[in-house]
Amino acid sequence: MKRSFFWDKIAKRYSKQPVADEAAYQKKLEATRDYLSPEMELLEFGCGTGSTAITLAPYVKHIHAIDISSKMIEIAQGKAAAKDIGNITFKQSTIDDYNAGAGAMDAVLGHSILHLLDNWQEVISKVYDMLNPGGVFVTSTACIADEMKYFKYIAPIGRLLGLTLQVFTSQELEDALTAAGFEISRQWRPGAGKSVFIVAKKAAAATELPK
């Protein structure tokens, strides 16, 4: 698969790169932790080399972390082992192939990934289905159509690498989330041209009043 080949090829170099905006990344992690609790089952798709999963592991029961790249997964497993973190299961898989089951997850993370998926709206619906009532979907997404002046430089590079960049606005992303049934709990953008951070919540189950 051409896309996995690309990520396999750059995995080692990618793992050594510093975070582009460390302050924004830390703020997103802090915001995410507000929605986590020790009994939670969490899925991260597009987990890369595992940095986010490893950071959040102490705050949940278990993390299922998947990525299309076997090389990324190998690096992530090594990093987790070096830190003696045992509550993360890393697996090579796409979100399309991953079958968690309805209501199996309490939280799902998808960072820097939706804009790389041809069927990103379908993926949002799949995430909604796999979440428990009251569960959250946390995503940081490049909404390329908000900054169209940059797209003419990005799109050709993506096509050469075998990556299809999806062009949508932050409003279109929000609309897709609400159409799937989510309520937007939190939305933040560090600055112009930056990825949009969203916490979308699945409504809690209605409780029956005693008769």
C-alpha positions, 0 to 999 in steps of 0.5 A, a space after each residue: 500500500 503506497 500510503 503505508 510505504 510512505 509512512 514506513 519510510 519516514 518513521 525513524 526520521 519522524 520520531 526524532 522531529 520536535 513538535 512544531 508548536 510545543 505550547 499548543 500541543 501541551 494545551 491540547 493534552 491538558 484539555 484532553 485530560 479534562 475528559 479522561 478518567 481511570 476507568 476509560 477505554 480509549 482508542 487513538 487512530 493514526 497514533 504515529 510513534 505513540 507520543 500522545 498515547 504514552 503521555 495520556 496512558 496514566 489517565 485511563 484504564 487502557 489505550 488501543 493505539 493503531 496506525 497504518 505504518 508498521 514502522 511507526 508501531 515498532 517505534 511506539 512499542 519500543 518507546 512504551 517499553 522503555 518507559 515501562 508502560 503496560 496499558 497501551 496495545 499498539 497495532 498496525 491497522 487503519 480505522 476502516 479495518 479496526 472493529 471495536 464494536 458499538 459502544 466499546 470505547 469511552 474516548 477516541 483520539 484522531 490527531 492530524 489524520 481526518 484530512 488524510 482520509 478519503 472517507 473522513 465523514 464516514 470515519 466520524 460516523 464510525 467513531 460515533 458508533 464505537 463510543 459509549 453514550 457520553 463518550 468523546 471524540 478528540 481531534 486536531 485537524 488541518 482544515 485546509 479550505 480555511 487557508 486556501 492560499 496555502 493549498 496550491 503548494 501543499 496539494 501537489 506534494 501530497 499527490 506525489 507522495 501518494 497522499 490525498 489531502 481532503 479540502 474542507 473548512 473548520 465549519 464543514 468539519 463541525 457540521 460533519 460532527 454534528 450531523 453524525 450526532 455529536 455535540 461540540 464541547 470544545 473548539 480551539 485554534 492556536 492561530 491562523 493556519 493552525 489545526 483546529 482542536 475539537 472535543 465532540 461529545 456523544 450525548 449521554 444515555 437518558 436515565 429513566 425516572 423511577 415510577 
